[in-house]
Amino acid sequence: MPEGGTQRQGLDEAEMIRRAHALGPTLKARRATALQNRRLCDTTIADLVSGGFFKILQPKLLGGLELPYGAQVGISAALAEYCGASAWLCSVVATHHWMLAKFEGAAQNDVWATTPDAIACSAFGFAEAKVTAVDGGYKASGRWTYSSGSHAAAWAMISIPIQTANGPDRSFALVPRSDFEVLDNWRSVALRASGSNDIVLRDVFIPTERTIARDVIDRIESPGALIHPSPTYRLQTFGVFNVTGVGPALGLARATLRSFTDGMTHRRNVMGSKIHELQSIQMRASHASAEIDAAHTIAADHVQRLQAAALTGQGLTREAILKLQRDCAYVGYLAQNAVARLVEALGAGGLNEDNDAQINQADLKGVCSHITMGWDANSVPYGKYLLGIEHKGLI
C-alpha cells in the first residue's frame, strides 16, 4: 500500500460531482487571479488534490479512486461550470493517470508508491526531440509542448520518437520533475489559466522500465491491466482517450447558457425594452439549449458504452472507436456553436473582460483546439469507414 495521502474509500462519481459543486464558487472567485498568472494558484491545486479530483482513475492499489473510465466526463463538467482551467486539468491529469496505470508496475510504483498524491502532467507533442537508445533505456533531449499543469507536476509523461524493426514509431516515457525544466511560455487567450507551458529535457536518461510502446499501451491486456483487476483499465487507449475534453466542453457550455439567461432577465435595451422578452433572444436561448442537450446525450451514451465494453473485457470494436472519436469532437462542435450563438446576442453589455460568457468561450476554444476535439480532423476517420476506405494513424 502507498504511504501517506488521504483515504478516500467509498467515493463515487456522484460524490465527486457534489464536491465539484461545493468547491466551484471558490474556484470561480480565484479565476481572475489564475488568468492573470496564466496558471492555477497553488491553493487551487492543493484543493483539487485534497478533494481527490486527480485520482479519479488512479488505481486503488496506489492510493486512487479507480472509478469507471468515463467518470471524468461528469466530474470535469461540474468543475467547468465555475472554472474551465480547473476542469481541464482535472480531466487531463485523471486521464493521463489512467494511461500511467497501463505501464509496468515498477513505473507506477516510482510515481505513486510513496507519494500517492503525485501529479503527472503530459507532453505528447514536441518542437524538437533527440532520443537515442542506450544500455538500459534512452537518452533524451528536446522541448515538448503544451504540458498543462506542468508547474504542479512531480512527473511528466512524454511521447518519444524511437526506431523499431518496422521503422519510426513512438513510445511513452515517464520523467521525474528533477529531470525537466518548465518554460514560462504559455501566453494563450484560451485556457489561459491552465499553465500549458513547454518542458525541456537536456541529456536525460530514461530507464526502459519507465517506458511503454505505443502498441502495448493500446492493448486491452496492457502490463498494468494485469496488475489492476478493475474493468477501468480494460479498454484500448487511442480513440478512447478522446473523451478528455468532453466534460470541460459540456460544463463550459452549460455555464454560458445559465449566465446568459440569468443576465438577460434583468437587462433592458436603449429603448427601454426588456431584452428577455425579445423573440430573438428566446430563440437563441432555446436553440443553444437544444445543442447543449444534444451534446450531453451523445456524451452520456458513449460513457455508458465505454463502461459496458470495459465490463466485458473485450474493448471497443474498430467502428465504435472511430464513432467515439467523431462524437467527442462533435460534442465540442455543438458546444462551440451554442456558446457562440449566446455570446453574439450579448451586445455591448457583454463585452467586459470579466464577463462569464466571454471567459467561457475563450476556454472552450482552447478545449476544442486540442487534437482530440477538432471537428475537421476527427470527423474524417469515421467518414472513411463509412465509405470503405482504410484509415491509418491516430487522427
C-alpha positions as CSV (number, residue, x, y, z in Angstrom):
1,M,0.0,0.0,0.0
2,P,1.2,3.5,-0.7
3,E,2.4,5.7,2.2
4,G,0.7,9.0,3.0
5,G,-2.2,10.5,1.1
6,T,-5.8,10.8,2.1
7,Q,-8.0,7.8,2.5
8,R,-10.9,8.1,0.1
9,Q,-12.6,4.8,0.3
10,G,-16.2,4.7,-0.9
11,L,-16.1,7.8,-3.0
12,D,-18.1,7.5,-6.2
13,E,-18.8,9.7,-9.2
14,A,-21.9,11.3,-7.6
15,E,-19.9,12.3,-4.5
16,M,-17.1,13.7,-6.7
17,I,-19.7,15.8,-8.6
18,R,-21.1,17.0,-5.3
19,R,-17.6,18.0,-4.2
20,A,-17.0,19.8,-7.5
21,H,-20.1,22.0,-7.0
22,A,-19.1,22.6,-3.4
23,L,-15.6,23.8,-4.4
24,G,-16.9,25.6,-7.5
25,P,-17.6,29.0,-6.1
26,T,-14.1,29.1,-4.6
27,L,-12.6,28.2,-7.9
28,K,-14.6,30.9,-9.6
29,A,-13.5,33.5,-7.1
30,R,-9.9,32.7,-7.9
31,R,-10.3,32.7,-11.6
32,A,-9.3,36.3,-12.3
33,T,-6.0,35.7,-10.4
34,A,-5.4,32.5,-12.3
35,L,-6.0,34.2,-15.6
36,Q,-3.5,36.9,-14.7
37,N,-0.9,34.4,-13.5
38,R,-1.6,32.1,-16.5
39,R,-1.8,29.1,-14.2
40,L,-3.9,27.8,-11.3
41,C,-2.8,29.1,-8.0
42,D,-1.1,26.7,-5.5
43,T,-4.1,26.7,-3.2
44,T,-6.4,25.6,-6.1
45,I,-4.0,22.8,-6.9
46,A,-4.0,21.8,-3.2
47,D,-7.8,21.8,-3.1
48,L,-8.1,19.7,-6.2
49,V,-5.5,17.2,-4.8
50,S,-7.2,17.0,-1.3
51,G,-10.6,16.6,-3.0
52,G,-9.3,13.6,-5.0
53,F,-10.0,15.1,-8.4
54,F,-6.7,14.0,-9.9
55,K,-7.2,10.5,-8.5
56,I,-10.5,9.7,-10.3
57,L,-8.8,7.0,-12.5
58,Q,-5.7,6.2,-10.4
59,P,-5.6,2.6,-9.2
60,K,-6.8,1.9,-5.7
61,L,-3.7,-0.2,-5.1
62,L,-1.7,3.1,-5.4
63,G,-4.0,5.4,-3.5
64,G,-6.5,6.3,-6.2
65,L,-10.3,6.1,-6.5
66,E,-10.3,3.8,-9.5
67,L,-13.7,5.0,-10.7
68,P,-15.1,3.6,-14.0
69,Y,-13.5,5.1,-17.1
70,G,-15.7,8.0,-18.3
71,A,-16.4,9.3,-14.7
72,Q,-14.0,12.1,-15.6
73,V,-16.6,13.5,-18.0
74,G,-19.3,14.3,-15.5
75,I,-16.9,15.4,-12.8
76,S,-14.9,17.8,-15.0
77,A,-18.2,19.1,-16.5
78,A,-19.3,20.1,-13.0
79,L,-15.9,21.9,-12.3
80,A,-16.1,23.6,-15.7
81,E,-19.3,25.4,-14.7
82,Y,-17.0,27.5,-12.4
83,C,-13.5,27.4,-13.9
84,G,-12.6,26.0,-17.3
85,A,-8.9,25.6,-16.4
86,S,-9.6,23.6,-13.2
87,A,-11.9,21.3,-15.2
88,W,-9.3,20.9,-18.0
89,L,-6.6,19.9,-15.5
90,C,-8.9,17.6,-13.7
91,S,-9.8,15.7,-16.8
92,V,-6.4,15.8,-18.5
93,V,-4.5,14.6,-15.4
94,A,-7.1,12.0,-14.5
95,T,-7.0,10.6,-18.0
96,H,-3.2,10.5,-18.1
97,H,-3.1,8.8,-14.7
98,W,-5.3,6.2,-16.3
99,M,-2.7,5.8,-19.0
100,L,0.0,5.6,-16.4
101,A,-1.9,2.7,-14.8
102,K,-1.2,0.8,-18.0
103,F,2.6,0.9,-17.6
104,E,4.6,-1.8,-15.9
105,G,4.2,-1.9,-12.1
106,A,7.7,-0.6,-11.4
107,A,7.0,2.6,-13.2
108,Q,3.7,3.1,-11.4
109,N,5.5,2.5,-8.1
110,D,8.1,5.0,-8.9
111,V,5.4,7.7,-9.2
112,W,2.9,6.7,-6.5
113,A,4.2,4.1,-4.1
114,T,5.5,6.6,-1.6
115,T,3.7,9.7,-2.9
116,P,0.1,8.8,-3.9
117,D,-0.8,12.4,-4.3
118,A,1.8,12.9,-7.1
119,I,0.6,14.6,-10.2
120,A,1.8,13.5,-13.7
121,C,1.5,16.1,-16.4
122,S,2.0,15.1,-20.1
123,A,3.5,16.4,-23.2
124,F,3.0,14.3,-26.3
125,G,4.0,16.8,-29.0
126,F,7.4,18.2,-29.4
127,A,9.0,21.1,-31.1
128,E,12.3,19.2,-31.2
129,A,13.4,15.9,-29.8
130,K,16.5,13.9,-29.9
131,V,16.2,10.4,-28.4
132,T,18.9,7.8,-28.6
133,A,18.8,4.2,-27.4
134,V,21.5,3.4,-24.9
135,D,22.1,0.5,-22.5
136,G,19.2,0.1,-20.2
137,G,17.0,2.8,-21.8
138,Y,17.2,6.1,-23.7
139,K,18.9,9.4,-23.6
140,A,16.5,12.3,-24.4
141,S,16.9,16.0,-25.1
142,G,14.5,18.5,-26.6
143,R,11.4,20.6,-26.0
144,W,8.0,19.1,-25.5
145,T,4.9,21.3,-25.9
146,Y,1.6,22.1,-24.2
147,S,2.1,20.5,-20.9
148,S,-1.0,21.5,-18.9
149,G,-0.4,21.8,-15.2
150,S,3.4,21.2,-15.5
151,H,4.1,23.7,-12.8
152,A,2.4,21.4,-10.3
153,A,3.6,18.1,-11.6
154,A,6.1,15.7,-9.9
155,W,6.4,13.7,-13.1
156,A,5.8,14.2,-16.8
157,M,4.6,11.6,-19.3
158,I,6.1,12.4,-22.7
159,S,6.0,10.8,-26.1
160,I,9.4,9.9,-27.5
161,P,10.3,9.1,-31.1
162,I,12.0,5.7,-31.4
163,Q,13.2,3.4,-34.1
164,T,11.8,-0.1,-34.4
165,A,12.3,-3.0,-36.8
166,N,9.3,-1.7,-38.7
167,G,10.6,1.9,-38.9
168,P,9.9,5.0,-36.8
169,D,7.4,4.8,-34.0
170,R,6.5,6.4,-30.7
171,S,6.8,5.2,-27.1
172,F,5.6,6.9,-23.9
173,A,8.0,7.6,-21.1
174,L,7.9,8.9,-17.5
175,V,10.4,11.6,-16.4
176,P,10.7,12.9,-12.8
177,R,10.5,16.7,-12.1
178,S,14.2,16.8,-11.4
179,D,14.9,15.9,-15.0
180,F,12.8,18.5,-16.8
181,E,12.6,22.3,-16.9
182,V,9.2,24.1,-17.2
183,L,9.4,27.1,-19.5
184,D,7.2,30.1,-18.7
185,N,5.9,30.4,-22.3
186,W,2.1,29.8,-22.1
187,R,0.5,33.1,-23.2
188,S,-2.7,31.9,-24.7
189,V,-6.1,33.7,-24.9
190,A,-7.8,30.3,-24.4
191,L,-7.4,28.1,-21.3
192,R,-5.1,30.8,-20.2
193,A,-5.0,29.6,-16.6
194,S,-4.1,26.0,-17.5
195,G,-0.3,26.7,-17.4
196,S,0.2,24.6,-20.5
197,N,3.9,25.5,-20.8
198,D,6.6,23.7,-22.7
199,I,9.0,21.4,-20.9
200,V,12.7,20.9,-21.7
201,L,14.9,17.8,-21.2
202,R,18.7,18.0,-21.5
203,D,20.5,14.7,-22.0
204,V,18.2,12.9,-19.6
205,F,18.5,9.1,-19.1
206,I,15.1,7.3,-19.2
207,P,15.3,3.7,-18.0
208,T,13.4,1.1,-20.1
209,E,11.1,0.2,-17.2
210,R,9.7,3.8,-17.3
211,T,8.7,3.5,-21.0
212,I,5.9,1.7,-22.8
213,A,5.5,1.1,-26.5
214,R,2.6,2.7,-28.3
215,D,1.1,-0.6,-29.4
216,V,1.4,-2.0,-25.8
217,I,-0.3,0.8,-24.1
218,D,-3.2,0.4,-26.6
219,R,-3.8,-3.2,-25.6
220,I,-6.7,-4.2,-23.5
221,E,-4.4,-6.5,-21.6
222,S,-1.7,-4.0,-21.0
223,P,1.0,-4.7,-18.4
224,G,-0.9,-2.5,-15.9
225,A,-4.2,-4.2,-16.6
226,L,-2.6,-7.5,-15.4
227,I,-1.8,-5.8,-12.1
228,H,-5.1,-4.0,-11.5
229,P,-8.2,-6.3,-11.9
230,S,-10.7,-3.4,-12.4
231,P,-12.5,-3.1,-15.7
232,T,-11.4,0.6,-15.7
233,Y,-8.1,-0.4,-17.3
234,R,-9.5,-2.9,-19.8
235,L,-10.0,-0.6,-22.7
236,Q,-7.9,0.5,-25.7
237,T,-6.2,3.8,-25.3
238,F,-6.3,5.6,-28.6
239,G,-9.7,7.0,-29.5
240,V,-10.9,6.1,-26.0
241,F,-8.6,8.9,-24.7
242,N,-10.6,11.4,-26.7
243,V,-13.2,11.8,-24.0
244,T,-10.7,14.0,-22.2
245,G,-12.1,17.3,-23.5
246,V,-15.8,16.3,-23.5
247,G,-16.5,17.2,-19.8
248,P,-14.9,20.6,-19.9
249,A,-16.8,21.4,-23.1
250,L,-20.1,20.4,-21.7
251,G,-19.7,22.3,-18.4
252,L,-18.5,25.5,-20.1
253,A,-21.5,25.4,-22.5
254,R,-23.9,24.8,-19.6
255,A,-22.4,27.7,-17.6
256,T,-22.6,30.0,-20.5
257,L,-26.3,29.3,-21.0
258,R,-27.0,29.9,-17.3
259,S,-25.0,33.1,-17.4
260,F,-26.9,34.2,-20.5
261,T,-30.4,33.5,-19.2
262,D,-29.7,35.0,-15.7
263,G,-28.2,38.1,-17.2
264,M,-30.9,38.7,-19.8
265,T,-33.7,38.6,-17.2
266,H,-32.6,42.0,-15.7
267,R,-31.4,43.8,-18.8
268,R,-33.1,46.5,-20.9
269,N,-32.0,47.8,-24.3
270,V,-31.5,51.5,-25.1
271,M,-35.2,51.8,-25.9
272,G,-36.2,50.5,-22.5
273,S,-37.5,47.2,-23.7
274,K,-36.9,44.1,-21.5
275,I,-34.4,42.1,-23.5
276,H,-35.5,38.7,-22.3
277,E,-39.0,39.4,-23.9
278,L,-37.5,39.8,-27.4
279,Q,-38.3,36.7,-29.5
280,S,-34.8,36.7,-31.0
281,I,-33.3,36.2,-27.5
282,Q,-35.8,33.5,-26.7
283,M,-34.9,31.7,-29.9
284,R,-31.2,31.9,-29.3
285,A,-31.6,30.5,-25.7
286,S,-33.8,27.7,-27.0
287,H,-31.5,26.8,-29.9
288,A,-28.4,26.8,-27.7
289,S,-30.1,24.7,-25.1
290,A,-31.1,22.1,-27.7
291,E,-27.4,21.9,-28.9
292,I,-26.2,21.5,-25.3
293,D,-28.8,18.9,-24.5
294,A,-27.9,17.0,-27.7
295,A,-24.2,17.2,-26.8
296,H,-24.9,15.9,-23.3
297,T,-27.0,13.0,-24.7
298,I,-24.2,12.0,-27.1
299,A,-21.6,12.1,-24.3
300,A,-23.7,10.1,-21.9
301,D,-24.4,7.4,-24.4
302,H,-20.7,7.0,-25.2
303,V,-19.8,6.9,-21.5
304,Q,-22.3,4.1,-21.0
305,R,-20.9,2.2,-24.0
306,L,-17.4,2.6,-22.7
307,Q,-18.2,1.3,-19.3
308,A,-20.2,-1.6,-20.8
309,A,-17.3,-2.5,-23.0
310,A,-14.8,-2.4,-20.1
311,L,-17.0,-4.8,-18.2
312,T,-16.9,-7.4,-21.0
313,G,-13.1,-7.2,-21.2
314,Q,-13.3,-7.2,-25.0
315,G,-12.9,-3.5,-25.5
316,L,-14.5,-1.5,-28.4
317,T,-14.8,-2.5,-32.0
318,R,-13.0,-0.5,-34.6
319,E,-16.2,1.1,-35.7
320,A,-17.1,2.0,-32.1
321,I,-13.7,3.7,-31.6
322,L,-14.0,5.7,-34.8
323,K,-17.5,6.8,-33.9
324,L,-16.4,7.8,-30.4
325,Q,-13.6,9.8,-32.0
326,R,-16.1,11.6,-34.2
327,D,-18.6,12.2,-31.5
328,C,-16.2,13.6,-28.9
329,A,-15.3,16.2,-31.5
330,Y,-19.0,16.7,-32.3
331,V,-19.7,17.4,-28.7
332,G,-17.2,20.2,-28.9
333,Y,-18.7,21.4,-32.2
334,L,-22.2,21.6,-30.7
335,A,-20.9,23.3,-27.5
336,Q,-19.0,25.9,-29.5
337,N,-22.0,26.6,-31.7
338,A,-24.2,27.0,-28.7
339,V,-21.8,29.4,-26.9
340,A,-21.1,31.5,-30.0
341,R,-24.9,31.8,-30.5
342,L,-25.3,33.2,-27.0
343,V,-22.2,35.4,-26.9
344,E,-23.3,37.0,-30.2
345,A,-26.5,38.1,-28.6
346,L,-24.9,39.7,-25.6
347,G,-24.4,43.1,-27.3
348,A,-22.2,45.8,-25.8
349,G,-23.3,44.8,-22.3
350,G,-21.4,41.5,-22.7
351,L,-18.0,42.9,-23.7
352,N,-16.5,43.2,-20.3
353,E,-13.3,41.2,-19.8
354,D,-14.7,39.6,-16.7
355,N,-17.9,38.5,-18.4
356,D,-18.5,34.8,-17.7
357,A,-19.7,34.0,-21.2
358,Q,-16.6,35.7,-22.8
359,I,-14.2,33.8,-20.5
360,N,-16.1,30.5,-21.1
361,Q,-16.0,31.0,-24.8
362,A,-12.2,31.5,-24.7
363,D,-11.7,28.4,-22.6
364,L,-14.0,26.4,-24.8
365,K,-11.9,27.5,-27.8
366,G,-8.9,26.1,-26.0
367,V,-10.6,22.8,-25.2
368,C,-11.7,22.4,-28.8
369,S,-8.3,23.2,-30.2
370,H,-6.9,20.0,-28.6
371,I,-6.0,17.3,-31.1
372,T,-8.8,15.1,-29.9
373,M,-11.5,17.7,-30.1
374,G,-11.1,19.4,-33.5
375,W,-14.0,18.6,-35.7
376,D,-12.4,18.6,-39.1
377,A,-9.6,16.1,-38.3
378,N,-11.7,13.8,-36.0
379,S,-14.7,13.5,-38.4
380,V,-12.6,12.1,-41.3
381,P,-11.8,8.6,-40.0
382,Y,-15.4,7.6,-39.5
383,G,-16.3,9.1,-42.9
384,K,-13.6,6.9,-44.4
385,Y,-15.0,3.9,-42.5
386,L,-18.5,4.5,-44.0
387,L,-17.0,4.7,-47.5
388,G,-14.9,1.6,-47.1
389,I,-11.5,3.4,-47.0
390,E,-8.9,2.1,-44.6
391,H,-7.8,4.8,-42.1
392,K,-4.2,4.7,-40.8
393,G,-3.0,6.7,-37.9
394,L,-4.5,8.1,-34.7
395,I,-6.2,11.1,-36.4
